[in-house]
Amino acid sequence: MNIIDTQVLYKKESYRIVGAAMEVHKVLGCGFSEAVSELVDGCYAQVYNYLKASGLRLGILINFGLPSLEVKRIPCVTKWMSEL
């Protein structure tokens, strides 16, 4: 196991953001229904590109369009590995 497997970027901050998203989802319910699989793939790539361009290390993609909230943590691995 290496350092990438054992560290979670912005663990406390991510927990608070996801918790807030869960509260919003609980109160307002799911949003617009769209082609979720296509949307998620496209958004994932877009968030990752933003991370690389901005130099930020972590993005959180949240899908409110499902009955159960879907959350993806997107670490910018190339940036993170260069700092090791």
CYANA upper distance limits for C-alpha pairs under 8 A (distance plus 0.5 A):
  1 MET  CA      5 ASP  CA      6.70
  1 MET  CA      6 THR  CA      7.95
  2 ASN  CA      6 THR  CA      7.29
  3 ILE  CA      7 GLN  CA      6.75
  4 ILE  CA     81 MET  CA      8.48
  9 LEU  CA     57 ARG  CA      8.23
  9 LEU  CA     58 LEU  CA      7.45
  9 LEU  CA     75 PRO  CA      8.01
 10 TYR  CA     14 SER  CA      6.39
 10 TYR  CA     58 LEU  CA      8.27
 11 LYS  CA     15 TYR  CA      6.64
 12 LYS  CA     16 ARG  CA      6.87
 13 GLU  CA     17 ILE  CA      6.75
 14 SER  CA     18 VAL  CA      6.55
 14 SER  CA     60 ILE  CA      8.27
 15 TYR  CA     19 GLY  CA      6.49
 16 ARG  CA     20 ALA  CA      6.66
 17 ILE  CA     21 ALA  CA      6.76
 18 VAL  CA     22 MET  CA      6.64
 18 VAL  CA     71 VAL  CA      8.03
 19 GLY  CA     23 GLU  CA      6.87
 20 ALA  CA     24 VAL  CA      6.86
 21 ALA  CA     25 HIS  CA      6.61
 21 ALA  CA     62 ILE  CA      8.31
 22 MET  CA     26 LYS  CA      6.48
 22 MET  CA     69 LEU  CA      7.37
 23 GLU  CA     27 VAL  CA      6.75
 24 VAL  CA     28 LEU  CA      6.38
 24 VAL  CA     29 GLY  CA      8.07
 25 HIS  CA     29 GLY  CA      5.30
 25 HIS  CA     30 CYS  CA      6.75
 25 HIS  CA     64 PHE  CA      7.13
 25 HIS  CA     69 LEU  CA      7.44
 29 GLY  CA     64 PHE  CA      8.28
 29 GLY  CA     67 PRO  CA      7.71
 30 CYS  CA     64 PHE  CA      5.69
 30 CYS  CA     65 GLY  CA      5.31
 30 CYS  CA     66 LEU  CA      5.97
 30 CYS  CA     67 PRO  CA      6.15
 30 CYS  CA     68 SER  CA      8.30
 30 CYS  CA     69 LEU  CA      8.35
 31 GLY  CA     64 PHE  CA      5.98
 31 GLY  CA     65 GLY  CA      5.02
 31 GLY  CA     66 LEU  CA      7.84
 32 PHE  CA     64 PHE  CA      8.42
 32 PHE  CA     65 GLY  CA      5.90
 33 SER  CA     65 GLY  CA      5.75
 33 SER  CA     66 LEU  CA      7.70
 34 GLU  CA     39 LEU  CA      8.06
 34 GLU  CA     65 GLY  CA      7.80
 35 ALA  CA     39 LEU  CA      6.62
 36 VAL  CA     40 VAL  CA      6.43
 36 VAL  CA     65 GLY  CA      8.26
 37 SER  CA     41 ASP  CA      6.81
 38 GLU  CA     42 GLY  CA      6.76
 39 LEU  CA     43 CYS  CA      6.46
 40 VAL  CA     44 TYR  CA      6.36
 40 VAL  CA     63 ASN  CA      8.42
 41 ASP  CA     45 ALA  CA      6.90
 42 GLY  CA     46 GLN  CA      6.75
 43 CYS  CA     47 VAL  CA      6.52
 43 CYS  CA     61 LEU  CA      8.15
 44 TYR  CA     48 TYR  CA      6.67
 44 TYR  CA     61 LEU  CA      7.60
 44 TYR  CA     74 ILE  CA      8.10
 45 ALA  CA     49 ASN  CA      6.65
 46 GLN  CA     50 TYR  CA      6.73
 47 VAL  CA     51 LEU  CA      6.71
 47 VAL  CA     59 GLY  CA      7.02
 47 VAL  CA     61 LEU  CA      8.13
 47 VAL  CA     74 ILE  CA      8.14
 48 TYR  CA     52 LYS  CA      6.81
 48 TYR  CA     59 GLY  CA      7.91
 48 TYR  CA     74 ILE  CA      7.30
 48 TYR  CA     75 PRO  CA      8.26
 48 TYR  CA     76 CYS  CA      7.00
 49 ASN  CA     53 ALA  CA      6.63
 50 TYR  CA     54 SER  CA      6.42
 51 LEU  CA     55 GLY  CA      6.25
 51 LEU  CA     56 LEU  CA      5.53
 51 LEU  CA     57 ARG  CA      6.85
 51 LEU  CA     58 LEU  CA      7.46
 51 LEU  CA     59 GLY  CA      7.50
 51 LEU  CA     76 CYS  CA      6.62
 52 LYS  CA     56 LEU  CA      7.41
 52 LYS  CA     76 CYS  CA      7.04
 52 LYS  CA     78 THR  CA      8.48
 52 LYS  CA     79 LYS  CA      7.68
 55 GLY  CA     79 LYS  CA      7.54
 56 LEU  CA     76 CYS  CA      7.83
 57 ARG  CA     75 PRO  CA      6.23
 57 ARG  CA     76 CYS  CA      5.50
 57 ARG  CA     77 VAL  CA      8.13
 57 ARG  CA     79 LYS  CA      7.23
 57 ARG  CA     80 TRP  CA      7.15
 58 LEU  CA     73 ARG  CA      7.59
 58 LEU  CA     74 ILE  CA      6.13
 58 LEU  CA     75 PRO  CA      4.92
 58 LEU  CA     76 CYS  CA      6.45
 59 GLY  CA     73 ARG  CA      6.53
 59 GLY  CA     74 ILE  CA      5.40
 59 GLY  CA     75 PRO  CA      6.80
 59 GLY  CA     76 CYS  CA      8.43
 60 ILE  CA     71 VAL  CA      7.48
 60 ILE  CA     72 LYS  CA      6.26
 60 ILE  CA     73 ARG  CA      5.17
 60 ILE  CA     74 ILE  CA      6.37
 61 LEU  CA     71 VAL  CA      6.29
 61 LEU  CA     72 LYS  CA      5.56
 61 LEU  CA     73 ARG  CA      6.93
 61 LEU  CA     74 ILE  CA      7.80
 62 ILE  CA     69 LEU  CA      7.78
 62 ILE  CA     70 GLU  CA      6.32
 62 ILE  CA     71 VAL  CA      5.12
 62 ILE  CA     72 LYS  CA      6.97
 63 ASN  CA     69 LEU  CA      6.60
 63 ASN  CA     70 GLU  CA      5.55
 63 ASN  CA     71 VAL  CA      6.90
 64 PHE  CA     68 SER  CA      8.37
 64 PHE  CA     69 LEU  CA      6.11
 64 PHE  CA     70 GLU  CA      7.44
 65 GLY  CA     69 LEU  CA      8.09
 66 LEU  CA     70 GLU  CA      7.82
 75 PRO  CA     80 TRP  CA      8.45
 76 CYS  CA     80 TRP  CA      6.81
 77 VAL  CA     81 MET  CA      6.38
 78 THR  CA     82 SER  CA      6.80
 79 LYS  CA     83 GLU  CA      7.27
 80 TRP  CA     84 LEU  CA      7.47
